């Protein structure tokens, strides 16, 4: 009987730690072309109304997936390179959405570290840019070395 009463409490405590902005896949290959999905859960009892993501240095984004109900604003530096995106729309509490993009990974490096800002209708802003294990960790993708092709 004690185990059954502990299980709902353990699940409730575990949920917030796993619910944060993340990028999928969690692992890719140096120099590879990849479709990345930015997964955004709504963690509050207020709608998410905007998500802004900064692209890791060296990642070359070529396009963004159309997301019905959301507007996409591409963010560029002074030379025209894509450095991020801002999506505006509405995501109700207890729901999640994903924003897709196509990109080419850098040829070197072991990790892509993204940063994201989630904006709620009540004015709350959460900066997903912390260290792994923090309350608001930055999304990370491990980069593995490319396997040389046989000649």
Backbone torsions as a table, in degrees:
resi	resn	phi	psi	omega
1	UNK	NA	-37.2	-178.9
2	UNK	-65.0	-41.1	179.5
3	UNK	-61.0	-39.9	-179.4
4	UNK	-66.4	-34.6	179.6
5	UNK	-78.1	-23.6	179.8
6	UNK	-80.2	-32.5	-175.8
7	UNK	-56.8	-49.6	179.0
8	UNK	-61.1	-36.0	178.9
9	UNK	-67.2	-43.7	179.3
10	UNK	-63.0	-42.0	178.3
11	UNK	-64.8	-40.3	179.6
12	UNK	-64.2	-39.1	179.6
13	UNK	-73.1	-31.2	-177.9
14	UNK	-76.4	-30.5	-174.0
15	UNK	-58.9	-50.8	-176.9
16	UNK	-60.4	-33.4	-179.1
17	UNK	-65.3	-32.2	-178.2
18	UNK	-88.7	-16.1	-173.6
19	UNK	-93.5	93.2	176.2
20	UNK	-152.4	165.7	177.7
21	UNK	-62.4	130.5	-178.9
22	UNK	-137.9	163.9	178.7
23	UNK	-122.2	134.3	-179.6
24	UNK	-123.6	141.6	3.6
25	UNK	-72.6	161.7	-179.0
26	UNK	-81.2	-12.4	-178.2
27	UNK	-142.2	139.9	177.1
28	UNK	-145.9	-170.6	-175.1
29	UNK	-120.0	141.4	176.8
30	UNK	-55.0	134.6	176.8
31	UNK	77.2	-5.3	-176.8
32	UNK	-78.0	154.5	169.4
33	UNK	-88.6	138.1	-172.7
34	UNK	-143.6	147.7	167.2
35	UNK	-99.3	117.9	177.5
36	UNK	-102.2	142.9	175.3
37	UNK	-115.7	122.4	175.7
38	UNK	-94.8	110.9	-175.5
39	UNK	-95.2	125.8	-175.6
40	UNK	-125.0	111.3	172.8
41	UNK	-91.1	151.6	173.6
42	UNK	-96.1	111.9	-171.7
43	UNK	-98.2	-7.5	-176.6
44	UNK	-112.0	173.2	174.4
45	UNK	-89.7	35.6	175.6
46	UNK	-138.0	149.5	179.6
47	UNK	-66.3	143.1	166.7
48	UNK	-80.0	130.0	-177.7
49	UNK	-116.3	-11.5	178.1
50	UNK	-158.1	148.4	174.8
51	UNK	-138.0	126.2	176.5
52	UNK	-119.0	130.5	-177.8
53	UNK	-123.2	134.3	174.3
54	UNK	-99.7	130.7	-177.1
55	UNK	-79.8	136.6	177.8
56	UNK	-62.5	146.9	178.0
57	UNK	-56.8	137.1	177.1
58	UNK	90.3	-16.3	177.8
59	UNK	-83.3	123.6	-177.4
60	UNK	-102.5	103.3	-179.3
61	UNK	-82.6	132.4	179.4
62	UNK	-106.4	-30.1	179.7
63	UNK	-163.2	163.3	-179.8
64	UNK	-118.6	140.8	178.0
65	UNK	-73.3	138.0	177.1
66	UNK	-68.0	135.1	-179.6
67	UNK	-124.1	103.0	-179.5
68	UNK	-54.2	135.8	179.7
69	UNK	86.5	-3.9	-179.2
70	UNK	-126.3	143.4	172.9
71	UNK	-99.7	139.6	179.5
72	UNK	-112.3	123.9	173.9
73	UNK	-111.0	116.6	179.8
74	UNK	-82.1	131.7	-179.9
75	UNK	-102.1	129.3	-177.3
76	UNK	-127.1	154.0	173.8
77	UNK	-84.7	-176.9	-175.3
78	UNK	-64.6	-20.2	178.4
79	UNK	-94.4	2.2	177.4
80	UNK	92.8	0.3	179.7
81	UNK	-73.9	136.3	178.5
82	UNK	-70.9	123.4	-179.3
83	UNK	-117.7	-3.7	-180.0
84	UNK	173.8	-175.9	177.0
85	UNK	-151.5	152.6	175.6
86	UNK	-128.0	121.4	177.4
87	UNK	-105.1	133.4	175.7
88	UNK	-124.1	137.1	-178.4
89	UNK	179.0	-143.7	-179.3
90	UNK	-146.5	124.5	177.0
91	UNK	-124.5	115.1	-176.5
92	UNK	-70.8	159.7	175.7
93	UNK	-56.3	149.1	177.9
94	UNK	63.6	26.4	174.0
95	UNK	-127.7	167.8	173.3
96	UNK	-139.6	164.1	174.6
97	UNK	-143.4	167.8	177.4
98	UNK	-132.1	140.1	177.3
99	UNK	-114.9	121.9	-176.8
100	UNK	-97.6	150.6	173.6
101	UNK	-149.7	151.8	176.0
102	UNK	-105.2	136.1	-176.3
103	UNK	-152.9	162.4	172.3
104	UNK	-110.5	127.0	-180.0
105	UNK	-70.0	153.5	172.7
106	UNK	-65.1	155.2	-178.4
107	UNK	-76.7	-14.6	-179.8
108	UNK	-131.4	170.1	177.7
109	UNK	104.1	160.3	-176.9
110	UNK	-114.5	-8.8	-176.3
111	UNK	-157.1	141.8	170.5
112	UNK	-104.4	122.4	178.8
113	UNK	-111.1	117.7	-179.2
114	UNK	-98.3	164.7	167.7
115	UNK	-134.4	147.4	-177.6
116	UNK	-140.4	149.2	173.8
117	UNK	-123.6	125.7	178.9
118	UNK	-109.1	127.9	-176.9
119	UNK	-115.3	130.5	-179.3
120	UNK	-104.3	157.2	-179.3
121	UNK	-60.6	-24.9	179.8
122	UNK	-83.8	4.7	178.4
123	UNK	95.2	-10.1	178.7
124	UNK	-66.2	138.7	175.3
125	UNK	-124.5	130.2	175.7
126	UNK	-114.5	124.2	178.6
127	UNK	-94.7	109.7	177.6
128	UNK	-90.3	79.7	-174.7
129	UNK	-143.3	9.9	-176.2
130	UNK	-82.3	178.3	177.3
131	UNK	-69.7	158.6	174.1
132	UNK	-56.9	137.2	179.7
133	UNK	88.1	-6.8	178.8
134	UNK	-81.3	176.0	179.3
135	UNK	-66.4	-28.0	-178.7
136	UNK	-135.9	70.4	-175.6
137	UNK	-69.8	147.0	173.4
138	UNK	-71.1	141.4	174.0
139	UNK	-63.9	140.9	-177.7
140	UNK	-134.3	145.2	174.5
141	UNK	-129.0	124.9	177.0
142	UNK	-76.8	136.0	175.6
143	UNK	-108.6	124.6	177.9
144	UNK	-98.6	151.1	177.3
145	UNK	-62.6	145.0	175.9
146	UNK	-71.4	143.7	177.9
147	UNK	-85.3	124.3	-179.7
148	UNK	-61.9	141.0	177.9
149	UNK	-80.6	139.9	177.1
150	UNK	-67.3	147.3	-178.6
151	UNK	-93.0	NA	NA
